[in-house]
Amino acid sequence: MDLESAIRGHSIKKDSWRAVLTLAYQSLGVVYGDLSTSPLYVYKSTFAEDIEHSETNEEIYGILSFVFWTLTLIPLIKYVFIVLRADDNGEGGTFALYSLLCRHARVGSLPNCQLADEELSEYTKDGVDLTTKNTCGSRLKSTLENHRVLQRVLLVLALIGACMVIGDGVLTPAISVFSAVSGLELSMAKEHHRYVEVPVACVILVILFSLQHYGTHRVGFLFAPVVITWLVCISSIGLYNIFYWNPHVYQALSPYYMYKFLKKTQRGGWMSLGGILLCMTGSEAMFADLGHFSQLSIKIAFSFVVYPALVLAYMGQAAYLSQHHGEESNYRIGFYVSVPEKIRWPVLVIAILAAVVGSQAVITGTFSIIKQCSALGCFPRVKIVHTSSKIHGQIYIPEINWTLMILCLAITGGFRDTKRMGNASGLAVITVMLVTTCLMSVVIILCWNKSFLFAIAFILIFGFIESLYFSASLIKFQEGAWVPIALSLIFLLVMYVWQYGTRKKYEYDVQNKVSINWLLGLGPSLGIVRVRGIGLIYTELVSGIPAIFSHFVTNLPAFHQVLVFLCVKSVPVPHVRPGERFLVGRVGPKEYRLYRCIARYGYRDIHKDGIEFEKDLVCSIAEFIRSEKAETNVKVEDLEESERMTVVGTSSTHVDGVRMCEDEGGGETSEVREIKSAQKVRKRVRFVVPESPQMDVEARRELEELMEAREAGMAFIMGHSYVKAKRGSGWVKKMVINYGYDFLRRNSRGPSYAWTVPHASTLEVGMIYQV
């Protein structure tokens, strides 16, 4: 099945209740695995050292009240009822918010944006006009566009959120699996269980990461039943503990108990908030995974299944602990102690399975955010493997997978307890939420056209709550919270260096473009021999002639009869429809046979392999030739100032246009006309064109030349650039460009379309960039 067709079909969200409930069922296994396993470690992390469980039960009641209102205010009200509405044409996450802002104001990090990109179907959100209608929004838009510092602040905010998501991809599998395995401590002596928990957790983690390259499409159907079983399990145990141990525990849901808790515990209670915030771990996944489901399905799943089950689970644990005060706080205050002994082992197995499912969702989310960062030019290019041809978003990144596994094992073996793991995970989670709150406040004004008061109310209410939790986590810097900060600084440095170097390289290309007069002076032969075949010259430029082309002409003895300046770029939308994939135009007069082709992809799009891409590329040029209007008396000034680009779709969208057939031979067809090559070669290429409108002789001859060139073969000509800081640059810039960016460039992948190109078909010419 074609991946692009699958995406188009999946993007059409049906409103029937059957479809919505099916999506809600599936979301339980993908979205809520992490959030549903939080009862495993919340109480244990909260009671780690900062507070003690006393006979008055003020501590346990206060914590239950905090947990209940935190779950109600952040996941339910903030995410379900507000943030989910800020989708980017169905996609969610930190970069979806940033992408929305980039389209409503010119604050994007992509250097090669064009006005033609604004005509894409998905450039407007659900067909809504992007023009800012209120005074507040216009003023904010003008301020952002005129101050580069504010643009960089928005970019850094988005990058920090992405870095913390990556950090969460390290910490969540560690704490989830370790907490699930910790149930073994009740079946053995305290001094022995540590020697079993860590090895078992590490073995499970190694297996989990080792199986990533197979994808989850084969076992994905089991995820929802596992999570549903787990939610039924913890809610049933919660109900049992409530009725058996303390039926009056519901009184602790009153906010008054939060006040009593903080009044009694004071600084210790404030520091314990770092453990309480773990109850909303995984809430961001509701927004990040929005592209796979629909708003309504995610709202139904959380509001009617996940939220009630979690509340019952926490109330049940509190009811049990309210009647058991003689236990050792760091050892016995946990999830498994409240589980009846007869069903403890089955619950342990279900917990481990649920932890694996939750970890899998976080790992997949990490792959997804890195793909988005790479597409938007903020992360070095990495190898992306699509593990399923039917399920959109199932990807695998080998380098990132093994890096996550090594870091995850280091965290598990180094910390060996849920307290420090919880401190680290909590800081990563709350930082992502703070970033979302900050970006959402700008979206409310700029994209939703709401007043400043609405945005201020949003950031004051939710920003205050999250800042309180953030401060409680940050103060535990030496007790584990340093881990997400260190990981984020490393990834942030990598992202910013790559983005800075890429932008400087593009600016050099723009400033050193070759004049059209130089090209016209060479003549149609370009001053060298033109041989059969198609030469694809890769460039980042979307207009003009790159300086490296003159380098090619100077150093190569011959060139292909058809030359294409190819630019594969990303645009700030989640998907580009196949019918709008290519922009095709000419470089110079017709007889030069020089074309420019810009392939546009969204940050969630799937890049086709080399063979399919070549076919779509040649078909798009052929369709451009067929549909181009004949023009006479074209002036040199017109060629210099602008290149007229035509939007052309992929070959699958050319229903009434040119289609290309490649075979060993074939007969005539009576319904359509065929343009064939006169020479007989092993693989024959045919362009099938519609009967009407009629083509002129010149266009027909040009198509024949393109067909002959395709039969002769295609070569990829790439510039091997050496980027150096120019003389007189500061030492910081020299360090960033000469060492940082150069190291990342040498160890990153080439353009995605070139991964499957045979080495014999690739030609690289070196060139030094002084930026």
C-alpha positions in Angstrom: 0.0 0.0 0.0 1.3 3.5 -0.9 2.3 5.4 2.2 1.1 8.7 0.8 -2.3 7.2 0.0 -2.5 5.8 3.5 -1.8 9.2 5.0 -4.5 10.8 2.8 -7.0 8.2 3.8 -6.1 8.4 7.4 -6.3 12.2 7.5 -10.0 12.1 6.7 -11.5 11.7 10.1 -15.0 10.3 10.1 -17.5 11.7 12.5 -19.5 8.5 13.0 -19.6 7.3 16.6 -18.3 3.9 15.5 -15.2 5.4 14.0 -14.7 7.7 17.0 -15.1 4.9 19.6 -12.7 2.7 17.6 -10.1 5.5 17.6 -10.7 6.0 21.4 -10.1 2.3 22.0 -6.9 2.3 20.0 -5.6 5.5 21.7 -5.7 3.7 25.0 -2.7 1.6 23.9 -0.8 4.3 22.2 -1.4 7.5 24.1 -2.1 6.5 27.7 0.4 3.7 28.5 2.7 6.1 30.3 0.0 8.0 32.1 -1.7 4.9 33.3 1.4 3.4 34.9 2.1 6.5 37.1 0.4 4.9 40.2 3.3 2.6 40.3 5.7 5.2 41.6 3.8 8.5 42.6 3.3 7.7 46.3 6.7 6.0 46.7 8.5 9.0 45.2 6.5 11.5 47.2 7.2 9.8 50.6 10.9 9.1 49.7 12.5 11.5 52.2 10.8 14.9 52.4 7.8 13.9 54.5 6.7 11.1 56.8 3.4 9.2 56.9 1.9 10.0 60.4 -1.0 8.7 62.4 -3.1 11.8 61.6 -3.2 11.0 57.9 -2.8 14.7 57.0 0.1 13.8 54.7 -1.6 11.1 52.8 -4.9 13.0 52.5 -3.0 16.1 51.4 -1.1 14.2 48.7 -4.3 12.6 47.5 -6.0 16.1 47.2 -3.0 17.4 45.3 -3.0 14.4 42.9 -6.7 14.7 42.3 -6.7 18.4 41.5 -3.5 18.2 39.5 -5.1 15.5 37.3 -8.2 17.6 37.0 -6.5 20.9 36.2 -3.6 19.9 33.9 -4.5 16.8 31.9 -8.3 17.3 32.0 -8.9 21.0 31.7 -5.6 22.3 30.2 -4.9 19.5 27.7 -8.3 17.9 26.9 -10.4 21.1 26.8 -7.9 23.7 25.6 -4.6 22.6 24.2 -6.0 19.9 22.0 -7.8 22.6 20.0 -4.5 24.1 18.9 -3.8 21.3 16.4 -1.8 21.9 13.2 -4.2 20.4 10.7 -4.7 17.4 12.9 -1.1 17.2 14.2 -0.1 18.0 17.8 3.1 18.5 19.9 5.6 21.2 20.6 6.6 21.6 17.0 3.0 21.8 15.9 2.5 24.9 18.0 5.8 26.3 16.6 4.7 25.5 13.1 1.4 27.4 13.6 3.2 30.4 14.8 5.6 30.3 11.9 2.7 30.4 9.5 0.8 33.3 11.3 4.0 35.4 11.6 7.3 35.3 9.7 9.3 33.8 12.6 10.3 30.5 11.1 13.7 28.9 11.2 13.5 27.6 7.6 15.6 29.9 5.4 14.3 28.8 2.0 10.6 29.7 2.4 8.6 30.9 -0.7 5.4 32.8 -1.2 4.2 29.8 -3.2 4.4 27.7 0.0 1.6 29.9 1.5 -0.7 28.6 -1.3 -0.5 25.0 0.0 -3.8 23.5 1.1 -2.6 22.8 4.6 -0.9 26.1 5.1 -4.2 27.4 6.5 -5.6 25.5 9.5 -8.8 23.8 8.4 -9.3 26.5 5.8 -9.3 29.3 8.3 -7.8 32.6 7.1 -4.4 33.3 8.6 -4.8 37.1 8.7 -4.8 38.5 12.2 -8.1 40.2 12.8 -7.7 41.9 16.2 -5.4 44.7 17.3 -3.6 42.7 19.9 -2.7 40.0 17.5 -1.5 42.5 14.8 0.6 44.3 17.4 2.1 41.0 18.6 2.8 39.8 15.0 4.6 43.0 14.2 6.7 42.8 17.3 7.7 39.2 16.6 8.6 39.9 13.0 10.7 43.0 13.8 12.7 41.5 16.6 15.0 38.6 15.8 15.7 38.1 19.5 12.1 37.2 20.1 12.2 34.9 17.1 15.2 33.1 18.6 13.4 32.9 21.9 10.5 31.1 20.3 12.9 28.7 18.5 14.9 28.0 21.7 11.6 27.4 23.5 10.5 24.8 20.9 14.0 23.2 21.0 14.0 23.0 24.8 10.6 21.3 24.6 11.9 18.8 22.0 15.1 18.2 24.1 13.0 17.4 27.2 10.8 15.0 25.2 14.0 13.2 24.2 15.1 13.2 27.8 11.8 11.7 28.8 12.5 9.0 26.2 15.4 8.0 28.3 13.8 8.4 31.8 10.3 7.1 31.3 11.3 3.5 30.2 13.7 3.4 33.1 11.3 4.4 35.9 8.3 2.6 34.4 10.0 -0.8 34.0 12.0 -0.4 37.3 8.8 0.5 39.2 6.9 -2.4 37.7 9.7 -4.9 38.6 9.9 -3.4 42.1 7.0 -5.6 43.1 9.6 -8.4 43.6 10.7 -6.6 46.8 7.7 -7.9 48.7 8.7 -11.6 48.0 12.2 -11.4 49.3 14.4 -9.8 52.0 15.1 -6.1 51.7 18.9 -6.6 51.4 18.4 -9.1 48.5 15.7 -7.5 46.3 18.1 -4.8 44.9 20.3 -7.5 43.4 17.3 -8.9 41.5 15.4 -5.7 40.5 18.1 -4.0 38.6 19.3 -6.9 36.4 15.7 -7.9 35.6 14.8 -4.3 34.7 17.9 -4.0 32.5 17.1 -7.3 30.7 13.6 -6.1 29.9 14.9 -2.7 28.7 17.5 -4.4 26.4 14.8 -6.6 24.9 12.5 -3.6 24.5 15.1 -1.5 22.6 16.4 -4.5 20.6 13.0 -5.2 19.1 12.4 -1.6 18.0 13.6 -2.2 14.4 10.8 -4.8 13.9 8.2 -2.0 14.5 5.1 -2.4 16.6 2.6 -3.0 13.8 2.7 -6.8 14.4 2.0 -6.6 18.2 0.3 -3.1 18.3 -3.1 -4.7 18.4 -2.2 -6.0 21.9 -1.4 -2.6 23.3 -4.9 -1.4 23.9 -6.1 -4.7 25.6 -3.0 -4.6 27.9 -3.6 -1.0 29.0 -7.4 -1.6 29.4 -6.6 -4.7 31.5 -4.2 -2.6 33.6 -6.8 0.2 34.1 -9.5 -2.2 35.1 -7.0 -3.9 37.5 -5.9 -0.7 39.3 -9.4 0.8 39.4 -10.9 -2.5 40.8 -8.1 -2.7 43.4 -8.8 0.9 44.2 -12.5 0.3 44.8 -11.7 -2.7 46.9 -9.3 -0.7 49.1 -11.8 2.2 49.4 -14.7 0.0 50.7 -12.5 -2.4 52.7 -10.1 0.0 54.4 -11.5 3.6 54.4 -14.9 4.4 52.7 -14.5 8.1 53.9 -11.3 8.7 51.9 -13.3 10.7 49.3 -13.3 13.6 51.8 -9.6 14.1 51.0 -10.6 15.4 47.5 -11.4 18.7 49.1 -8.8 21.4 48.4 -8.8 22.2 52.2 -6.6 19.1 52.7 -3.9 20.7 50.4 -3.8 23.7 52.7 -3.5 21.5 55.8 -0.8 19.5 54.1 1.4 22.5 53.2 0.7 24.1 56.6 2.0 21.1 58.5 4.8 20.0 56.3 5.9 23.4 55.0 9.3 23.1 53.1 9.1 19.3 53.1 5.7 19.4 51.6 6.7 21.8 48.9 9.7 19.6 48.0 7.4 16.6 47.9 5.5 18.2 45.0 8.4 16.9 42.8 7.0 13.4 43.4 3.3 14.4 43.1 3.8 15.9 39.6 4.6 12.4 38.4 0.9 11.7 38.4 0.6 13.6 35.1 3.5 12.0 33.4 2.4 11.2 29.9 -0.2 13.9 29.7 1.7 15.6 26.9 1.3 12.4 24.8 -2.4 13.3 24.4 -1.3 16.3 22.4 1.8 14.9 20.8 0.0 11.8 19.4 -3.0 13.8 18.1 -2.1 13.1 14.5 -2.8 9.4 14.8 -6.3 9.9 16.2 -8.9 12.7 16.6 -9.6 15.3 19.3 -13.0 13.7 20.2 -11.5 10.1 20.5 -8.7 11.3 22.8 -11.2 13.3 24.9 -13.6 10.4 25.3 -10.8 7.9 26.2 -9.4 10.2 28.9 -12.6 11.6 30.3 -14.5 8.4 30.6 -11.9 5.7 31.0 -8.4 6.9 32.0 -9.3 9.7 34.4 -11.8 7.8 36.5 -9.5 4.7 36.7 -6.6 6.8 37.9 -8.6 8.7 40.5 -9.9 5.4 41.9 -6.4 3.9 41.9 -5.0 6.8 43.9 -7.9 6.9 46.3 -7.5 3.2 46.9 -3.8 3.5 47.7 -4.6 6.4 50.0 -7.4 4.4 51.7 -5.0 1.5 52.4 -2.1 3.7 53.6 -4.5 5.6 55.9 -4.9 2.4 57.9 -1.3 1.3 57.8 1.2 3.6 59.5 3.8 1.2 60.8 5.5 0.4 57.5 9.0 1.6 56.5 8.4 4.7 54.4 11.0 4.1 51.7 10.4 0.4 51.4 6.7 -0.3 52.0 4.9 2.8 50.8 4.3 1.8 47.2 1.8 0.4 44.8 2.2 -3.3 45.4 1.8 -3.1 49.2 -1.9 -2.1 48.6 -2.5 -5.0 46.3 -4.1 -8.0 48.0 -1.5 -10.7 48.4 -3.5 -13.4 46.5 -3.4 -11.5 43.2 0.0 -9.8 43.6 1.8 -11.9 41.1 -0.7 -11.6 38.3 -0.8 -7.8 38.9 3.0 -7.8 38.7 2.9 -9.4 35.2 0.2 -7.0 34.0 2.2 -4.1 35.4 5.4 -5.1 33.6 3.4 -5.4 30.3 1.8 -2.0 30.8 5.2 -0.5 31.6 6.5 -1.9 28.4 3.6 -0.5 26.4 4.0 2.9 28.0 7.7 2.9 27.3 7.2 1.8 23.7 4.9 4.8 23.2 7.5 7.2 24.6 10.3 5.7 22.5 8.1 6.1 19.3 7.3 9.6 20.3 11.0 10.4 20.7 11.7 9.0 17.2 8.8 11.2 15.9 10.1 14.5 17.5 13.6 13.9 16.2 12.2 13.4 12.7 10.2 16.6 13.0 13.3 18.5 14.2 15.4 17.1 11.3 12.7 18.1 8.8 12.6 21.7 10.1 16.4 22.0 9.9 17.0 21.8 13.6 18.7 18.4 13.9 21.3 16.6 11.8 19.9 14.2 9.2 19.6 10.7 10.5 18.5 7.4 9.0 14.7 7.0 9.3 13.3 3.5 8.7 9.5 3.2 8.2 8.6 -0.1 9.9 5.1 -0.3 8.5 3.8 0.5 5.0 0.2 0.9 6.3 0.5 2.6 9.7 1.6 6.2 9.4 4.2 7.3 12.1 5.7 3.9 12.7 9.4 4.8 12.3 12.7 3.6 13.7 15.9 5.6 14.0 18.9 3.2 14.7 21.4 5.8 16.0 18.8 7.3 18.4 17.5 3.9 19.5 20.9 2.6 20.7 21.8 6.0 22.3 18.5 5.9 24.2 19.2 2.3 25.3 22.7 3.0 26.6 21.5 6.1 28.5 18.5 4.2 29.9 20.6 1.4 31.2 23.0 3.9 32.7 20.1 5.6 34.5 18.7 2.3 35.8 22.0 0.9 36.9 23.3 4.2 38.3 20.3 5.4 40.3 18.8 2.0 41.4 15.8 3.6 43.1 12.6 5.4 42.0 13.3 8.5 44.1 16.1 9.9 41.9 14.6 8.5 38.7 11.3 10.3 39.7 13.2 13.5 40.4 14.8 13.4 36.9 11.6 12.3 35.1 9.5 14.9 36.9 11.7 17.8 35.8 11.6 16.6 32.1 7.8 16.3 32.2 7.1 19.6 33.8 9.5 21.5 31.6 7.7 20.3 28.4 4.4 21.4 30.0 5.8 24.8 30.8 7.0 25.2 27.2 3.6 24.2 25.9 1.9 26.8 28.2 4.2 29.5 26.9 3.7 28.7 23.3 0.0 28.3 23.8 -0.3 31.8 25.2 1.1 33.2 22.0 -1.1 30.9 19.9 -4.2 32.2 21.7 -3.5 35.7 20.7 -1.9 35.2 17.2 -3.8 32.2 15.9 -7.1 32.2 17.8 -7.4 36.0 17.7 -8.3 36.2 21.4 -7.6 39.1 23.7 -4.5 39.5 25.8 -6.7 38.9 28.9 -7.5 35.4 27.9 -3.9 34.6 27.2 -2.7 36.2 30.4 -5.4 34.2 32.4 -4.2 31.0 30.7 -0.5 31.5 31.5 -1.2 32.8 35.0 -3.4 29.9 36.0 -1.5 27.0 34.4 1.9 28.7 34.5 1.6 29.2 38.2 0.7 25.6 38.9 3.4 24.3 36.7 6.0 26.7 38.0 5.3 25.5 41.5 6.0 22.0 40.5 9.0 23.1 38.4 10.6 24.8 41.4 10.0 21.7 43.6 11.8 19.6 40.9 14.6 22.0 40.2 15.6 22.2 43.9 16.4 18.5 43.7 19.1 19.1 41.2 21.8 17.0 43.0 19.3 14.2 43.7 18.7 13.2 40.1 17.2 16.3 38.5 20.5 17.2 36.9 20.1 14.3 34.4 17.4 15.9 32.1 19.2 19.2 32.3 22.4 17.7 31.2 20.8 15.7 28.4 18.8 18.7 27.2 21.9 20.9 27.2 23.7 18.4 25.0 20.8 17.9 22.6 20.1 21.7 22.6 23.7 22.4 21.7 23.6 19.9 18.9 20.3 21.3 17.5 21.4 25.0 17.7 24.8 24.4 16.2 23.2 22.5 13.3 20.5 25.1 12.7 23.1 27.9 12.9 25.5 26.3 10.5 22.8 25.3 8.1 21.5 28.9 8.0 24.9 30.4 7.5 25.6 28.0 4.6 22.3 28.9 3.0 23.1 32.6 3.4 26.5 32.1 1.6 24.7 30.3 -1.3 22.2 33.2 -1.6 25.0 35.9 -1.6 27.1 34.0 -4.1 24.5 33.1 -6.7 25.7 33.1 -10.4 24.3 35.8 -12.7 22.0 34.7 -15.5 24.2 36.7 -17.9 27.1 34.3 -17.2 24.9 31.4 -18.1 23.7 33.0 -21.3 27.3 33.8 -22.2 28.1 30.0 -22.2 25.4 29.3 -24.8 23.1 26.2 -25.0 26.1 23.8 -24.8 27.3 25.5 -21.6 30.7 25.7 -23.2 31.3 21.9 -22.7 30.2 18.7 -24.3 26.5 17.7 -23.5 26.1 13.9 -23.3 22.9 11.8 -23.0 21.3 11.5 -19.6 19.8 13.5 -16.8 22.0 15.3 -14.3 20.4 16.1 -10.9 22.3 19.0 -9.2 21.3 19.1 -5.6 21.1 22.6 -4.1 19.4 24.3 -1.2 18.5 27.4 -3.3 14.9 27.8 -4.5 15.8 30.5 -7.0 18.9 31.6 -8.9 21.9 29.6 -10.1 24.1 28.2 -7.2 27.8 29.1 -7.2 28.7 25.5 -7.1 27.3 25.1 -10.7 30.1 27.3 -12.0 32.5 25.0 -10.1 31.0 22.0 -11.9 31.3 23.6 -15.4 34.9 24.6 -14.7 36.0 21.2 -13.4 33.9 18.7 -15.4 34.8 17.8 -19.1 31.1 17.1 -20.0 27.6 17.6 -18.8 24.3 15.8 -19.3 21.9 16.9 -22.0 19.2 17.6 -19.4 20.1 19.3 -16.1 17.8 19.7 -13.1 18.5 21.9 -10.1 16.9 19.9 -7.4 15.9 21.3 -4.1 14.3 19.0 -1.5 12.9 21.2 1.3 10.6 21.1 4.2 7.7 23.5 4.8 6.1 24.4 8.1 3.0 22.2 7.6 2.5 18.6 8.7 1.8 17.2 5.3 2.0 18.4 1.7 -0.6 16.8 -0.6 0.8 14.7 -3.5 -0.9 17.0 -6.0 1.2 19.9 -4.6 4.5 18.1 -4.1 6.6 19.7 -6.9 7.3 23.2 -8.1 8.9 23.1 -11.6 10.3 25.9 -13.7 13.0 26.7 -16.2 16.5 28.2 -15.6 17.4 30.2 -18.7 16.0 29.7 -22.2 14.2 26.6 -23.4 17.1 25.4 -25.6 19.4 25.1 -22.5 17.3 22.2 -21.1 17.9 23.5 -17.6 15.1 23.0 -15.1 14.5 23.7 -11.5 12.5 21.3 -9.4 11.5 21.9 -5.8 10.2 18.9 -3.9 8.2 20.1 -0.8 7.6 17.9 2.2 5.8 18.5 5.5 7.5 17.8 8.8 5.4 14.6 9.2 5.7 13.5 5.5 7.3 10.3 4.4 10.1 10.6 1.8 9.8 8.1 -1.0 12.7 5.8 -2.0 15.1 6.7 -4.8 13.3 4.8 -7.6 9.8 6.2 -6.9 11.3 9.7 -6.4 13.1 9.6 -9.7 9.9 8.6 -11.5 7.9 11.3 -9.8 10.6 13.9 -10.6 10.8 13.0 -14.3 7.0 12.9 -14.6 6.7 16.3 -13.0 9.1 17.8 -15.5 7.3 16.1 -18.4 4.0 17.4 -17.2 5.5 20.9 -16.9 6.7 20.7 -20.5 3.3 19.6 -21.7 1.3 22.2 -19.8 3.7 25.1 -20.3 2.3 28.0 -22.4 4.4 29.1 -25.3 6.0 32.5 -24.8 7.9 34.7 -27.1 10.2 37.7 -26.7 11.4 36.7 -23.2 13.8 39.4 -22.0 17.0 38.7 -20.1 15.8 40.9 -17.3 12.8 38.7 -16.9 15.0 35.6 -16.6 17.1 37.4 -14.0 14.4 38.7 -11.8 12.1 35.7 -11.5 11.6 32.1 -12.4 8.0 31.1 -13.0 7.3 28.0 -11.1 4.4 25.6 -11.8 2.8 23.4 -9.1 2.9 19.8 -10.3 1.8 16.7 -8.4 3.4 13.3 -8.1 2.9 10.7 -10.9 -0.1 9.1 -9.0 -2.0 12.4 -9.3 -1.5 12.8 -13.1 -4.9 11.4 -14.0 -5.3 13.7 -17.0 -1.6 14.5 -17.5 1.6 12.8 -18.5 2.3 9.3 -17.2 5.6 7.4 -17.6 6.0 3.7 -18.4 9.2 1.8 -18.1 9.3 -1.7 -19.6 11.3 -4.1 -21.7 9.0 -3.4 -24.7 5.4 -3.0 -25.6 2.8 -2.3 -28.2 0.8 0.7 -29.3 -2.3 1.8 -27.5 -5.3 3.3 -29.3 -6.7 5.4 -26.5 -3.7 7.6 -25.9 -0.7 8.8 -27.8 2.8 7.6 -26.9 6.0 9.4 -27.4 8.8 6.8 -27.9 12.5 6.8 -28.3 13.8 5.9 -31.7 16.7 3.9 -30.3 16.2 0.4 -28.9 17.6 0.0 -25.5 17.2 -2.6 -22.8 14.7 -0.5 -20.8 12.3 1.6 -22.8 10.8 4.7 -21.4 7.4 6.0 -22.7 5.5 9.1 -21.9 1.7 8.6 -22.1 0.1 12.0 -22.8 -3.6 12.9 -23.1 -5.1 13.4 -26.6 -6.2 16.9 -25.8 -4.9 19.6 -25.7 -2.6 19.3 -28.7 1.1 19.9 -28.1 3.2 22.0 -30.4 6.2 20.5 -32.2 8.8 22.1 -29.9 7.2 20.7 -26.7 7.0 17.2 -28.4 10.7 17.4 -29.3 11.6 18.5 -25.7 9.7 15.5 -24.3 11.5 13.2 -26.7 14.8 14.5 -25.5 13.7 14.1 -21.8 12.7 10.5 -22.6 16.0 9.7 -24.3 17.9 11.2 -21.3 15.9 9.1 -18.9 16.7 6.0 -20.9 20.4 6.8 -20.8 20.3 7.1 -17.0 20.3 9.6 -14.2 23.3 10.9 -12.2 23.2 12.7 -8.9 25.7 15.6 -8.8 26.3 16.9 -5.3 28.5 19.5 -3.8 30.8 18.2 -1.0 31.0 21.4 1.0 33.6 22.3 3.5 32.2 25.0 5.7 34.7 27.3 7.4 34.4 30.5 9.4 35.7 33.4 7.4 38.8 35.4 8.5 38.1 37.9 11.2 35.3 35.8 12.9 35.2 35.6 16.6 36.5 32.5 18.4 33.0 31.4 19.4 31.9 31.4 15.7 35.1 29.6 14.7 34.5 26.9 17.3 30.9 26.5 16.3 31.5 26.4 12.5 35.0 24.9 12.2 34.6 22.2 14.8 30.9 21.8 15.9 29.1 22.1 12.6 31.8 20.3 10.7 31.7 17.3 13.0 27.9 17.1 12.8 28.0 17.4 9.0 30.6 14.7 8.6 28.7 12.3 10.8 25.1 13.0 9.5 23.3 11.4 6.6 23.0 13.0 3.1 19.7 14.1 1.6 17.0 11.5 2.1 16.5 10.8 -1.7 20.2 10.0 -2.1 20.2 7.2 0.5 19.2 4.6 -2.1 21.2 6.0 -5.0 24.0 3.7 -6.3 27.4 5.1 -5.6 28.2 4.7 -9.3 25.5 7.2 -10.1 26.8 9.8 -7.7 29.3 12.5 -8.4 30.6 14.8 -5.7 32.6 18.0 -6.2 34.3 19.7 -3.3 33.9 23.4 -2.5 34.9 25.5 0.5 32.3 27.8 2.1 33.7 30.9 3.9 30.7 31.9 6.1 
